[in-house]
Amino acid sequence: MRRATSIAAQNIGAGNWQRVHRSAAVGFGFNLLFTGVLVTLCMFFQTEILSLFLPDAHRSLEIAEHIVSTTF
């Protein structure tokens, strides 16, 4: 989002409002796309991702899976 903000700021300074709106829309679209991809990956691979940070045969992994599944 920082890049879109920088581009929008440059276009505001240039007085080019059409490009300000376009760069904001494109930045929002990319942000939505990347967030959607990451959330989808986390939903499908939640056990694998959590096992990177938690021990495999431990109750904390079960609790974390429950928390993630209720969050999504």
Phi and psi in degrees as a GROMACS rama.xvg file:
@    title "Ramachandran Plot"
@    xaxis  label "Phi"
@    yaxis  label "Psi"
@TYPE xy
-63.2113  -38.3162  ARG-2
-65.099  -41.4714  ARG-3
-64.3587  -36.9463  ALA-4
-65.2997  -41.4847  THR-5
-64.9548  -43.2474  SER-6
-64.8143  -42.725  ILE-7
-63.0912  -41.2188  ALA-8
-63.4926  -39.9177  ALA-9
-64.4808  -39.5816  GLN-10
-73.3631  -29.869  ASN-11
-64.6042  -44.1647  ILE-12
-61.615  -33.9304  GLY-13
-82.6836  -8.2957  ALA-14
75.9625  19.4031  GLY-15
-97.8896  83.3852  ASN-16
-71.657  -27.1106  TRP-17
-64.3105  -42.3628  GLN-18
-71.7355  -27.5867  ARG-19
-62.5055  -48.0614  VAL-20
-65.1919  -40.0518  HIS-21
-67.3669  -44.3935  ARG-22
-66.8182  -34.8376  SER-23
-66.5585  -41.1908  ALA-24
-66.4203  -42.6991  ALA-25
-65.9931  -42.6715  VAL-26
-61.3065  -41.8189  GLY-27
-65.0448  -41.1249  PHE-28
-62.6355  -45.6702  GLY-29
-64.2813  -40.4202  PHE-30
-61.1639  -44.265  ASN-31
-64.4926  -41.9147  LEU-32
-62.9481  -50.7424  LEU-33
-64.9364  -39.7771  PHE-34
-64.5382  -41.9028  THR-35
-62.5979  -40.6812  GLY-36
-64.5326  -45.0331  VAL-37
-65.0888  -41.4651  LEU-38
-65.1188  -41.6053  VAL-39
-62.4551  -44.2628  THR-40
-61.3407  -41.6312  LEU-41
-65.4826  -34.8734  CYS-42
-68.5106  -43.4441  MET-43
-81.4049  -27.8215  PHE-44
-118.864  35.8895  PHE-45
-64.3974  -39.1457  GLN-46
-65.2775  -43.7336  THR-47
-65.0507  -41.0228  GLU-48
-67.5971  -44.6486  ILE-49
-66.7761  -33.5369  LEU-50
-69.8397  -14.47  SER-51
-67.6692  -28.4465  LEU-52
-109.972  -16.7616  PHE-53
-123.693  152.336  LEU-54
-66.2007  146.511  PRO-55
-64.6833  -51.8882  ASP-56
-97.9103  57.3593  ALA-57
-135.511  150.661  HIS-58
-64.7671  -26.194  ARG-59
-62.4862  -30.8414  SER-60
-66.783  -41.1709  LEU-61
-62.3656  -44.5342  GLU-62
-64.0058  -43.4798  ILE-63
-64.0399  -41.1559  ALA-64
-61.9077  -39.7919  GLU-65
-64.5907  -43.3562  HIS-66
-62.5473  -44.6186  ILE-67
-64.8602  -42.6895  VAL-68
-67.7151  -33.5068  SER-69
-77.3389  -25.2404  THR-70
-71.2937  -41.8304  THR-71
